[in-house]
Amino acid sequence: MRIPCKRFTAIGAMALLLPFGAAQAQSDETFRQLELFGDIFERVRNFYVDDTVDEELIETAINGMLSALDPHSSYLNEKTYRDMQVQTRGEFGGLGIEVTMEQGLIRVVSPIDETPAANAGLQAGDFITHLDGEQVVGLTLSEAVEKMRGRVDSDITLTIRREGEEPFDVTLTRDIVKIQSVRGRVEGDIGYVRVSTFNEQTLSGLEREIGEIRDELGGEMMGLVIDLRNNPGGLLDQAVKVSDAFLERGEIVSTRGRDEGEASRFNATPGDLVDGMPVAVLINEGSASASEIVAGALQDHRRAVILGTRSFGKGSVQTIVPIPGHGAMRLTTARYYTPSGRSIQATGIEPDIEVQPARIETLDAAARTREADLPNALDTSDSEGEDVLSQGNDVAPDDYQLTRAIDLLRGISLYTARVVN
């Protein structure tokens, strides 16, 4: 069956996009493949068991072409494109979960702090196999994300497959997700900032939180922990600015596309938010993309000690190309490289000190004998001062990774002070 002329017009328009000067054989093959697409499109319209919508068929075909390239290239219709723009501004509706497609299932990259997904206990590495009882196999990533969105206060049941456990269901209530991308607090004499995502507010939030911490601690501040665990990434320019906030000079990250001339390099400018204080960065398998740029830059410049577990490994650059009247296309156009030339893609960032998640348990030492228990032991009435290493720790006792980071920073600060003195 030949395609009617009115249907072939779109195919011909696509063909006009081919570069003039291409080899004739290649041009003929391209026309042949486009004609094949047109033939199949027309047969589906005419003979499929149910009525079809041309727009949906074309959109699905485009999505199939892009998603076959890699997990992060996709077509964004007008609604999805608007939702993405809202998300980068830091407020949107949904579950608060960053996902990707893997082996036909939805893989959780990370839940976003204080969202329905995080409150329900979803974890990085979980697989979502069903949405309200419907299998996700066969859905595109965009279709699955669209199903997870919905009216605020409405429920959705996710079937979760987690390593080492039987599949289980969890019901979440959709909500307006307001992301405060940076939160800070004081842990004894250490500053702690949690960066949950990289949106338009991240750098300003980081500056605000560190300023408040320094005002509270004054000259007693001994270091800073930057927590990037389960941070799925976000805007490249914000990752560059956050890295620059702690670096005085040098390259932060480079991107390299298919052509050598397409390489871009981002460099630091003078200035350090914490004036050279020791910095520790926490990462895990949920730290992706922009998080890995920051960790890689600070690691390569030896500006921070990286603790935790290996990061996710999303080292590709997606460019959003608006399509007038139709939304936009998200296309992978380059790879990220750390200042030392390491590719982040699929390998991630290896921490300087691997610290697996663990729960701290205090052992009962009441039965042990100490100096004070010995007969005729000298009294301590003339002791002065307080052992600086015995200072209290405000960190939650079950966050072993954070405890290790705080202890490390205190050790570095104390050692540095003694060397100087």
C-alpha positions in Angstrom: 0.0 0.0 0.0 1.4 3.4 -1.0 1.1 6.3 1.3 -1.4 9.0 0.1 0.3 12.3 -1.0 -1.2 14.1 1.9 0.6 11.7 4.3 3.9 11.7 2.4 4.2 15.5 2.8 5.5 15.2 6.3 8.0 12.5 5.3 9.2 14.7 2.5 9.7 17.6 4.9 11.8 15.4 7.1 13.9 14.4 4.1 14.7 18.0 3.4 16.5 18.2 6.7 19.2 15.9 5.2 22.5 17.8 4.5 23.0 18.6 0.8 26.3 17.0 -0.4 25.6 13.7 1.4 26.6 10.7 -0.7 23.8 9.7 -3.1 23.7 6.1 -1.7 23.2 7.3 1.8 20.5 9.7 0.7 18.6 7.0 -1.1 18.8 4.7 1.9 17.5 7.4 4.2 14.6 8.1 1.9 13.9 4.3 1.8 13.8 4.1 5.6 11.6 7.2 5.9 9.2 5.6 3.4 9.2 2.4 5.5 8.2 4.5 8.5 5.4 6.0 6.5 4.2 2.7 5.3 4.0 1.2 8.8 2.4 4.4 10.2 -0.4 4.1 7.5 -0.9 0.4 8.1 -1.3 0.9 11.9 -3.8 3.7 11.3 -5.9 1.6 8.9 -5.7 -1.9 10.4 -5.0 -1.8 14.1 -7.7 -3.5 16.2 -8.6 -0.2 18.0 -8.9 3.4 16.7 -5.6 5.3 17.0 -4.7 8.9 17.4 -2.1 10.2 14.9 -0.5 12.6 17.4 0.0 9.8 19.9 1.4 7.4 17.3 3.9 10.0 16.1 4.8 11.0 19.7 5.4 7.4 20.7 7.5 6.8 17.6 9.7 9.8 18.4 10.0 8.7 22.0 11.0 5.2 20.9 13.7 6.6 18.6 15.2 8.8 21.4 14.9 6.3 24.3 16.7 3.7 22.2 19.7 5.9 22.1 20.2 6.1 25.9 18.0 6.2 29.1 18.1 10.0 29.3 17.1 11.1 25.8 13.4 11.6 25.3 10.6 13.7 23.8 8.8 16.2 26.1 5.3 17.1 25.0 4.0 20.6 25.8 2.7 19.6 29.3 5.8 17.6 30.2 8.0 20.4 29.1 6.1 22.9 31.3 6.3 20.5 34.2 10.1 20.3 33.8 10.4 24.1 33.7 8.4 24.3 36.9 10.6 21.6 38.6 13.8 23.5 37.9 12.3 26.5 39.7 11.9 24.4 42.8 8.2 23.7 43.2 6.0 21.1 41.4 3.3 18.5 42.0 3.9 14.7 42.3 5.7 12.2 44.5 9.1 13.7 44.8 11.1 10.9 43.2 13.9 10.9 40.6 13.7 7.9 38.4 15.3 6.4 35.3 14.5 3.4 33.0 16.5 0.2 33.4 15.8 -3.2 31.9 12.2 -2.1 31.2 11.5 -1.2 34.8 11.6 2.2 36.6 14.6 2.5 38.8 14.7 4.9 41.7 17.7 7.2 41.5 16.8 8.9 44.7 13.8 10.2 46.7 13.8 13.9 47.3 13.9 15.0 51.0 10.6 15.6 52.8 8.4 14.4 49.9 5.9 11.6 49.7 8.5 9.3 48.3 11.0 10.0 51.0 8.4 9.8 53.8 7.2 6.4 52.5 10.7 5.0 52.8 11.6 4.6 49.1 15.3 4.0 48.6 17.9 4.6 45.9 18.1 1.4 43.8 14.5 0.3 44.3 12.7 -0.9 41.2 9.1 0.1 40.5 7.4 -2.8 38.7 3.7 -1.8 38.8 1.7 1.5 39.1 -1.7 0.9 40.6 -1.4 -2.8 39.6 -0.4 -2.0 36.0 3.0 -3.3 34.8 5.5 -0.6 33.9 7.1 -3.0 31.3 6.2 -1.5 27.9 5.8 2.0 29.1 8.3 4.7 28.2 9.9 6.7 31.0 7.8 9.8 30.2 4.6 7.7 30.2 5.5 6.2 33.6 6.3 9.6 35.1 3.1 11.0 33.7 1.2 8.2 35.5 2.9 8.9 38.8 1.8 12.6 38.6 -1.7 13.5 39.3 -4.2 15.5 41.3 -2.8 16.6 44.7 -4.1 14.4 47.6 -4.9 11.5 45.2 -3.2 8.2 46.0 -1.1 5.9 43.9 0.1 2.4 44.8 3.7 1.4 43.7 4.9 -2.1 43.7 8.5 -2.1 44.8 11.2 -4.7 44.1 14.1 -4.2 46.5 17.2 -6.4 46.7 17.0 -9.1 49.4 13.3 -8.6 50.0 10.0 -9.9 48.6 8.1 -7.4 46.3 5.8 -5.2 48.3 3.3 -2.4 47.7 3.5 1.1 49.1 0.7 3.7 48.7 1.7 7.3 48.4 -0.4 10.4 48.4 0.5 13.0 45.8 1.4 16.4 47.1 2.8 19.7 46.0 6.6 19.2 46.2 8.3 22.3 47.5 12.1 21.8 47.4 14.3 23.7 49.7 17.4 22.5 48.0 19.8 23.4 50.9 19.3 23.0 54.6 22.0 23.6 57.3 22.6 23.0 60.9 25.4 22.9 63.5 26.8 19.6 64.7 28.9 20.6 67.7 31.7 22.6 66.2 31.1 21.3 62.6 28.9 22.9 60.1 26.5 20.6 58.1 24.7 21.5 54.9 22.4 19.1 53.1 22.0 19.8 49.3 19.0 17.7 48.1 19.0 18.9 44.5 20.5 21.5 42.2 17.9 24.0 41.1 17.9 27.7 40.6 17.9 28.4 44.4 20.9 26.1 45.3 23.8 28.5 45.4 21.9 31.3 47.2 20.6 28.7 49.7 24.2 27.4 50.3 25.5 30.9 50.9 22.7 31.6 53.3 23.0 28.4 55.3 26.8 28.6 55.6 26.5 32.3 56.6 24.1 31.3 59.4 26.4 28.5 60.6 29.5 30.7 60.7 27.5 33.4 62.6 26.5 30.8 65.1 29.9 29.1 65.6 32.2 32.1 64.9 35.8 31.1 65.4 34.9 27.8 66.9 33.9 26.2 63.5 36.3 23.4 62.7 35.0 22.3 59.3 32.1 21.7 57.0 30.2 18.6 55.8 28.4 18.8 52.5 25.8 16.0 52.2 25.1 15.0 48.6 23.6 11.6 49.4 20.5 10.8 47.3 20.9 14.1 45.4 19.8 13.2 41.9 21.4 16.3 40.3 19.8 19.1 38.4 21.2 22.2 36.7 24.8 22.2 35.4 25.4 25.9 36.1 24.4 25.4 39.8 26.8 22.5 40.1 29.6 24.6 38.7 28.7 27.5 41.0 28.6 25.3 44.1 32.0 23.8 43.2 33.4 27.3 42.6 32.2 28.4 46.0 35.0 26.2 47.6 37.7 26.5 44.9 40.1 29.3 44.3 41.3 28.3 40.8 41.4 25.6 38.2 39.0 23.6 36.1 35.7 22.4 37.6 34.3 20.2 34.9 34.5 19.8 31.1 32.0 18.5 28.6 33.0 16.8 25.4 30.6 16.0 22.5 30.9 14.0 19.4 33.1 16.6 17.7 36.4 17.6 19.4 35.6 21.3 18.7 32.5 21.0 20.9 34.4 20.7 24.2 33.5 23.2 26.9 35.4 23.9 30.1 34.2 25.6 33.3 36.8 27.2 35.6 36.8 28.4 39.2 37.2 32.0 40.3 38.9 33.2 43.5 36.9 33.0 46.7 36.1 30.2 49.3 32.9 30.3 51.4 34.7 28.7 54.3 38.2 30.2 53.9 40.1 27.0 53.5 38.5 25.1 56.4 38.5 21.3 56.1 35.5 20.0 54.0 34.0 16.5 53.8 31.5 15.5 51.1 29.1 12.6 51.6 27.9 10.6 48.5 26.2 7.3 47.8 24.6 5.4 45.0 21.8 8.0 44.8 24.2 10.8 44.1 24.0 11.5 40.4 24.9 14.0 37.7 25.4 17.5 39.2 26.2 15.9 42.6 29.0 13.9 40.9 30.4 17.0 39.2 30.7 18.7 42.6 32.2 15.6 44.3 34.6 15.0 41.4 35.8 18.6 41.3 36.5 18.9 45.0 38.1 15.5 45.0 40.5 16.2 42.1 41.6 19.5 43.6 42.0 17.8 47.0 39.8 20.5 48.4 37.5 17.9 50.2 37.6 14.4 51.4 34.9 12.3 49.8 33.2 9.7 52.1 30.4 7.2 51.6 29.8 4.8 48.7 30.3 5.0 44.9 28.0 7.4 43.2 25.3 6.6 40.5 27.5 7.3 37.4 25.4 9.6 35.3 28.1 11.4 33.4 26.1 12.5 30.3 24.9 16.0 29.3 21.3 16.5 28.1 20.5 19.5 26.0 16.8 20.7 26.0 15.9 21.6 22.4 12.6 23.4 22.2 10.4 22.4 19.3 8.1 25.3 18.5 4.5 24.3 19.0 5.3 20.8 20.1 7.2 20.9 23.4 10.9 20.0 23.4 13.5 17.2 22.9 15.9 16.1 25.6 19.0 14.9 23.8 22.3 13.6 25.2 24.9 15.7 23.5 28.1 15.3 25.6 29.8 13.6 28.5 31.1 15.1 31.8 34.8 14.8 32.7 36.3 15.7 36.1 39.3 18.1 36.2 41.8 15.2 36.0 40.1 13.9 32.8 38.0 11.1 34.4 34.7 10.3 32.8 31.8 10.0 35.3 29.7 8.0 32.9 28.8 4.5 34.3 31.8 4.6 36.7 30.7 7.3 39.1 32.8 8.8 41.8 34.7 6.5 44.1 35.0 7.9 47.6 38.4 8.6 49.2 37.1 6.7 52.2 34.5 4.1 51.7 31.9 4.2 54.5 29.0 1.8 54.2 25.7 2.7 55.9 25.6 1.2 59.4 23.9 1.6 62.8 26.0 2.7 65.8 25.6 0.5 68.8 27.0 1.6 72.2 28.6 -1.3 74.1 28.2 -1.6 77.8 31.5 -0.8 79.5 30.2 -0.6 83.1 32.1 -3.7 84.2 35.5 -2.5 83.0 38.1 -1.2 85.5 39.5 2.3 85.1 42.3 4.2 86.8 39.8 5.9 89.1 38.7 2.4 90.4 42.2 1.4 91.6 43.1 1.7 95.3 44.8 5.0 96.3 44.4 6.5 92.8 45.4 10.1 92.6 42.4 12.4 92.7 41.5 14.8 89.8 40.8 17.9 91.8 43.7 19.8 90.1 42.9 18.8 86.6 42.2 21.8 84.3 40.6 22.1 81.0 38.5 19.6 79.0 39.6 17.0 76.5 38.7 18.6 73.2 38.1 15.1 71.7 35.3 14.4 74.2 33.0 17.2 72.9 29.4 16.2 72.5 28.1 15.2 69.1 24.6 16.3 68.0 24.4 14.0 65.0 21.7 11.3 65.0 23.2 8.1 66.3 22.0 6.0 63.4 23.8 8.1 60.7 27.1 6.4 60.8 28.4 8.0 57.6 27.8 11.5 58.9 29.4 10.6 62.3 32.5 9.4 60.4 32.7 12.6 58.4 32.4 14.8 61.5 35.1 12.8 63.3 37.4 13.1 60.3 37.0 16.9 60.1 37.7 17.3 63.8 40.8 15.2 63.5 42.1 17.2 60.5 41.3 20.5 62.2 43.1 19.4 65.5 46.1 18.1 63.7 46.4 21.2 61.5 46.2 23.5 64.6 48.9 21.5 66.4 51.2 21.7 63.5 50.8 25.4 63.2 51.3 26.0 66.9 
